[in-house]
Amino acid sequence: MSTARVVMRSIWCKASGKYALTVLGLWVLVSLVSLVWTPHTLLETDGFHAWASPSAAHPLGTDGVGADVLSWLMAGSRTNLAIALLTVAVSGIFGLALVAAMVSRNTVLRSTSVVVVDALISIPTVLIALMLSVPFGASAAVIVAACGFAYGLNLARIARPAAVLAARSQYVESAVWFGASGMRVFVRHIMPNVMPVLLVQLSMSAGTSILAEAGLTYLGVGVGAGVPSWGHSLATSVKFISIYPLTVLWPGLVVTMTVIALHLFGDALRDAIDPLTNPELREAA
């Protein structure tokens, strides 16, 4: 716990870290609040006040059917939060499995996994999502599966050098000599050396998944029409950007601020968990 406090304090001491933690905290808070309250229900529409400007009744205005923009953004925050968390979980598990295969003592498995990762990493995320949407239809699960697969490959390729370096170290050879299993060696000795790279890349993947959700929803293979999300709010209003720019401004601003916060959090986390750049962490250890 002391190490975690040191890391969080180090992140908060930076201006970029303060911004990242503030925005991410508000994101989580709004997502929780939207579970029990929004200014208006999502099904509430007012055709006589479509594309209305911001007012006391509708702080961010209304969309083309008279629905409250703020309510949809609040409800969409929990959808995007779920997509980001699930993408991080899927890409993390998949990436670690690939890393374990690439440093395996089985020569055939190690060589095959490296070739497979290098071959599949060139496939665009959009293409994977389009392929999955044909049998399964447009849904948030398609976004999570496509992003988790693509980001897991990228994570494995980036983490492989650190994993290979650890696998060739003397303490790993000693553990193998004393009969430790391959799984035990990977979990106890190799994975701790990969975790700094893993955590930073996962924070980046969370931010990229939000952009992917917006792009895939605009293409029609993202979340369904009745599911609130930031990408859905952008997709339904972008056609009228020249006439009603405010309806595009709000979801675009939310997406931009959140993605920047996640990337800044990744940068701050990288510096905070590195003992070479964080003297407080060396003292805590």
VMD Tcl script that draws the C-alpha trace (Angstrom):
set ca {
  {0.00 0.00 0.00}
  {2.87 2.40 0.73}
  {4.22 1.88 -2.80}
  {0.78 2.57 -4.29}
  {0.49 5.78 -2.27}
  {3.93 6.89 -3.44}
  {3.00 6.23 -7.06}
  {-0.31 8.11 -6.82}
  {1.36 11.01 -5.01}
  {4.02 11.20 -7.70}
  {1.35 11.31 -10.40}
  {-0.61 14.01 -8.55}
  {2.49 16.18 -8.13}
  {2.63 16.73 -11.90}
  {0.28 19.17 -13.62}
  {-0.50 16.57 -16.29}
  {-1.16 14.03 -13.55}
  {-3.56 16.36 -11.76}
  {-5.47 16.91 -14.99}
  {-5.57 13.18 -15.76}
  {-6.73 12.12 -12.30}
  {-9.33 14.91 -12.13}
  {-10.86 14.09 -15.50}
  {-10.81 10.33 -14.90}
  {-12.32 10.81 -11.44}
  {-15.13 12.92 -12.88}
  {-15.68 10.29 -15.57}
  {-16.15 7.55 -13.01}
  {-18.31 9.78 -10.80}
  {-20.62 10.81 -13.64}
  {-20.91 7.18 -14.74}
  {-22.03 6.15 -11.25}
  {-24.45 9.07 -10.91}
  {-26.00 8.30 -14.31}
  {-27.01 4.88 -13.02}
  {-29.55 6.49 -10.71}
  {-30.12 10.00 -12.10}
  {-29.96 12.05 -15.29}
  {-31.58 15.48 -15.87}
  {-34.07 13.89 -18.28}
  {-34.91 10.31 -19.16}
  {-33.31 9.06 -22.37}
  {-36.68 8.34 -23.97}
  {-37.99 11.83 -23.24}
  {-38.16 13.84 -26.48}
  {-39.66 17.18 -27.46}
  {-40.15 17.60 -31.20}
  {-41.09 21.27 -30.75}
  {-37.66 22.04 -29.27}
  {-35.33 20.01 -31.51}
  {-31.79 21.38 -31.87}
  {-32.49 23.81 -29.03}
  {-29.69 26.00 -27.72}
  {-28.41 25.56 -24.14}
  {-30.95 26.70 -21.55}
  {-31.88 26.14 -17.92}
  {-34.00 23.12 -18.85}
  {-31.35 21.71 -21.21}
  {-27.86 22.93 -20.15}
  {-26.22 21.52 -23.31}
  {-29.21 21.86 -25.62}
  {-31.14 19.13 -27.43}
  {-30.52 16.94 -30.44}
  {-32.53 16.35 -33.61}
  {-35.44 14.62 -31.83}
  {-35.51 16.98 -28.86}
  {-33.66 14.67 -26.46}
  {-31.48 16.24 -23.78}
  {-27.81 16.16 -24.85}
  {-26.48 16.25 -21.28}
  {-28.55 13.23 -20.26}
  {-27.30 11.20 -23.22}
  {-23.69 12.16 -22.53}
  {-24.03 11.19 -18.87}
  {-25.58 7.84 -19.78}
  {-23.01 7.35 -22.52}
  {-20.17 7.83 -20.04}
  {-20.93 4.51 -18.36}
  {-21.07 2.73 -21.74}
  {-17.67 4.11 -22.72}
  {-16.27 3.33 -19.27}
  {-17.43 -0.28 -19.58}
  {-15.94 -0.55 -23.09}
  {-12.62 0.91 -21.90}
  {-12.39 -1.40 -18.87}
  {-13.36 -4.51 -20.83}
  {-10.91 -3.63 -23.60}
  {-8.14 -3.24 -21.04}
  {-9.02 -6.60 -19.48}
  {-9.22 -8.48 -22.80}
  {-6.08 -6.91 -24.29}
  {-4.16 -7.43 -21.03}
  {-5.03 -11.13 -20.73}
  {-4.50 -11.78 -24.44}
  {-1.25 -9.82 -24.51}
  {0.17 -11.59 -21.46}
  {-0.73 -14.97 -22.95}
  {1.16 -14.07 -26.11}
  {4.16 -12.81 -24.11}
  {4.21 -16.08 -22.17}
  {4.23 -18.00 -25.45}
  {7.00 -15.82 -26.91}
  {9.32 -16.52 -23.97}
  {8.36 -20.17 -23.58}
  {11.04 -22.82 -23.26}
  {9.29 -24.67 -26.09}
  {11.21 -23.60 -29.19}
  {8.40 -24.37 -31.62}
  {5.81 -22.45 -29.58}
  {8.16 -19.51 -29.11}
  {9.04 -19.19 -32.79}
  {5.47 -19.73 -33.97}
  {4.01 -17.13 -31.61}
  {6.53 -14.49 -32.72}
  {5.68 -15.09 -36.39}
  {1.93 -15.07 -35.70}
  {2.10 -11.78 -33.78}
  {4.18 -10.12 -36.51}
  {1.72 -11.32 -39.15}
  {-1.52 -10.40 -37.39}
  {-0.43 -7.03 -36.00}
  {-0.75 -5.49 -39.47}
  {-4.52 -6.13 -39.60}
  {-6.42 -2.86 -38.90}
  {-8.80 -2.75 -35.96}
  {-11.58 -1.48 -38.23}
  {-11.25 -4.54 -40.48}
  {-11.46 -6.88 -37.49}
  {-14.59 -5.08 -36.27}
  {-16.19 -5.28 -39.72}
  {-15.48 -9.01 -39.92}
  {-16.97 -9.61 -36.46}
  {-20.05 -7.47 -37.15}
  {-21.13 -9.71 -40.03}
  {-22.03 -12.78 -37.90}
  {-22.64 -11.00 -34.57}
  {-24.10 -7.63 -35.61}
  {-23.23 -4.18 -34.33}
  {-22.71 -4.12 -30.57}
  {-20.32 -3.02 -27.86}
  {-19.03 -6.61 -27.70}
  {-17.72 -6.26 -31.25}
  {-15.77 -3.14 -30.23}
  {-14.30 -4.87 -27.17}
  {-13.35 -7.99 -29.13}
  {-11.77 -6.08 -32.03}
  {-9.89 -3.63 -29.82}
  {-8.86 -6.30 -27.32}
  {-7.45 -8.48 -30.09}
  {-5.59 -5.66 -31.86}
  {-4.27 -3.99 -28.72}
  {-3.27 -7.34 -27.21}
  {-1.05 -8.01 -30.23}
  {0.50 -4.56 -29.93}
  {1.07 -5.02 -26.19}
  {2.77 -8.38 -26.74}
  {5.11 -6.96 -29.34}
  {6.09 -4.01 -27.13}
  {6.50 -6.09 -23.95}
  {8.46 -8.90 -25.60}
  {11.95 -7.31 -25.28}
  {11.58 -6.82 -21.52}
  {10.19 -10.34 -21.15}
  {13.02 -11.90 -23.18}
  {15.61 -9.98 -21.16}
  {14.09 -11.25 -17.91}
  {13.78 -14.81 -19.26}
  {17.53 -14.88 -19.96}
  {18.52 -13.55 -16.55}
  {20.41 -15.62 -14.01}
  {17.62 -15.68 -11.43}
  {15.24 -17.20 -13.98}
  {17.84 -19.81 -14.92}
  {18.26 -20.59 -11.23}
  {14.52 -20.99 -10.78}
  {14.38 -23.36 -13.76}
  {17.36 -25.29 -12.40}
  {15.55 -25.84 -9.09}
  {12.53 -27.26 -10.92}
  {10.13 -24.30 -11.09}
  {7.38 -24.77 -13.69}
  {7.15 -22.52 -16.72}
  {3.99 -20.85 -15.40}
  {5.56 -20.19 -12.01}
  {8.66 -18.69 -13.61}
  {6.55 -16.41 -15.80}
  {4.26 -15.21 -12.99}
  {6.92 -14.81 -10.28}
  {9.95 -13.62 -12.24}
  {9.08 -12.47 -15.77}
  {5.71 -10.75 -15.34}
  {6.96 -8.21 -12.71}
  {9.49 -6.98 -15.28}
  {6.73 -6.59 -17.88}
  {4.22 -4.84 -15.61}
  {5.55 -1.27 -16.05}
  {5.28 -1.55 -19.83}
  {1.95 -3.36 -19.47}
  {0.34 -0.69 -17.27}
  {1.39 2.17 -19.54}
  {0.20 0.41 -22.68}
  {-3.12 -0.51 -21.10}
  {-3.81 3.12 -20.22}
  {-3.07 4.04 -23.83}
  {-5.35 1.22 -25.01}
  {-8.21 2.57 -22.89}
  {-7.92 5.96 -24.58}
  {-7.67 4.45 -28.04}
  {-10.75 2.29 -27.38}
  {-12.83 5.43 -26.85}
  {-11.73 6.76 -30.24}
  {-12.40 3.35 -31.76}
  {-15.90 3.30 -30.30}
  {-16.67 6.69 -31.83}
  {-15.28 5.72 -35.24}
  {-16.87 2.27 -35.36}
  {-20.24 3.59 -34.21}
  {-20.10 6.19 -36.97}
  {-19.44 3.37 -39.47}
  {-22.42 1.43 -38.12}
  {-20.55 -1.45 -36.49}
  {-20.32 0.02 -32.98}
  {-23.00 0.25 -30.30}
  {-26.63 -0.17 -31.26}
  {-28.93 2.72 -32.14}
  {-30.68 2.75 -28.75}
  {-27.54 2.42 -26.63}
  {-26.19 5.72 -25.26}
  {-22.52 6.36 -25.94}
  {-20.31 9.29 -26.83}
  {-19.78 7.83 -30.28}
  {-23.53 7.54 -30.76}
  {-23.98 11.20 -29.81}
  {-21.31 12.19 -32.33}
  {-22.66 9.96 -35.10}
  {-26.22 11.29 -34.82}
  {-25.23 14.97 -34.84}
  {-22.19 15.16 -37.12}
  {-24.40 15.34 -40.22}
  {-25.69 18.72 -39.05}
  {-22.39 20.17 -37.87}
  {-22.62 23.14 -40.22}
  {-26.11 24.05 -38.97}
  {-26.03 23.03 -35.28}
  {-22.33 22.89 -34.30}
  {-22.99 22.84 -30.54}
  {-24.50 19.35 -30.66}
  {-21.21 18.05 -32.07}
  {-19.05 20.23 -29.82}
  {-20.12 18.68 -26.51}
  {-19.53 14.96 -27.25}
  {-16.38 15.83 -29.19}
  {-15.07 17.84 -26.25}
  {-15.82 15.04 -23.79}
  {-14.07 12.44 -25.97}
  {-11.05 14.69 -26.51}
  {-10.64 15.55 -22.83}
  {-10.96 11.92 -21.73}
  {-8.56 10.53 -24.33}
  {-5.97 13.20 -23.46}
  {-6.40 12.39 -19.77}
  {-5.82 8.68 -20.34}
  {-2.70 9.30 -22.40}
  {-1.32 11.80 -19.86}
  {-2.08 9.30 -17.10}
  {-0.05 6.69 -18.97}
  {2.91 9.05 -19.30}
  {2.73 10.06 -15.63}
  {2.34 6.44 -14.55}
  {5.41 5.43 -16.55}
  {7.54 7.98 -14.70}
  {5.96 7.24 -11.31}
  {6.58 3.48 -11.36}
  {10.16 3.74 -12.63}
  {12.64 3.83 -9.71}
  {15.18 5.59 -11.94}
  {12.91 8.62 -12.38}
  {11.07 8.48 -9.04}
  {13.41 8.78 -6.03}
  {10.48 8.43 -3.61}
  {9.82 4.98 -4.97}
  {13.42 3.95 -4.31}
  {13.13 5.17 -0.73}
  {9.81 3.32 -0.22}
  {11.37 0.12 -1.51}
}
mol new
graphics top color blue
foreach p $ca { graphics top sphere $p radius 0.5 }
foreach p [lrange $ca 0 end-1] q [lrange $ca 1 end] { graphics top cylinder $p $q radius 0.2 }
display resetview
